[in-house]
């Protein structure tokens, strides 16, 4: 079963949405742990890696905003009556 989720005619399976949700929730936990370690709340946890010499090919890289993506999916479902 596929769901219509955007005006660009892309379809996502329930498994795809579940995978995206899993990654999103896991990343939220990592961000919370990173914020905690920055403020001194935790001595252990994830360590943020920073390139010493950034790759020039990634100069214009823009990360995806998952919250915005989820909002778009939600609105598309409402518009499509799903």
N, C-alpha and C positions, 0 to 999 in steps of 0.2 A: 504494500500500500504506500503510495506517495502522497504528499501534501503540496498543494500549490502555495508558495510562500512569497512570491514577489512579482512585480510587474514585468520582470525580465524573463518570465517563463521558466524559471529554475524550479526544480522539484527536489525536495529533500525527504529522505525516508525517515521513519521514526528512529531507526538506529543511528542515523546521522545526527539528528537532533539530540539524542541521548548522549552521543559522544561529545558533541559541542557543549552540552550542559555539564558533563563530567569535567571536561578541561576547564571550563569557565569557573566552576565551583572550586576545583583544585587550585587554580591560579589565585582565586580570591584568598584562599587559606595561605598560600605562599606570600602574597602581598601583606597580609595581616602579620605574619611572622616576621617578614622583613621590617615592617614598621615597628614592631615590638623590639627587634634587635637594634634598630637605629636609636630608639629612645632609651636603651639600656635595660629594658624589661627582661630580656632573655639572653643568656650567654651562649646558647646553642640554637641551632636552627639553620635555615637556608642562608647561603652566602651569595651576595650579589656579585656577579662577574662583570668586570669592566675591561674592555679592550685597552691596552696601553697604546697601540697604534691602530686606530680604527680603519676598517676597510673602506677605501674611497668609493667603491662600488655601491656601498650602502648609504651614501651621503643623503639621498633623498628618500630613504626608507620611512614609511609611515606605518606604525603598527595599527592593527585593527582594533576598533573600539567595540568590545564584545557587548557592553551594555547597550550601545546604539544598535548593534546587530540584532540583539534580542528584541529591542523595541520595534524595529522594522518588521521582524518576523511576527510579532504579536499583532501589529496593526494590519499586516497583510492577511493574517488569518481572519481578523474581524471583517476586513473588506471583502474577502472571498467567501465569507459565511461558513468557514470551517470550524 
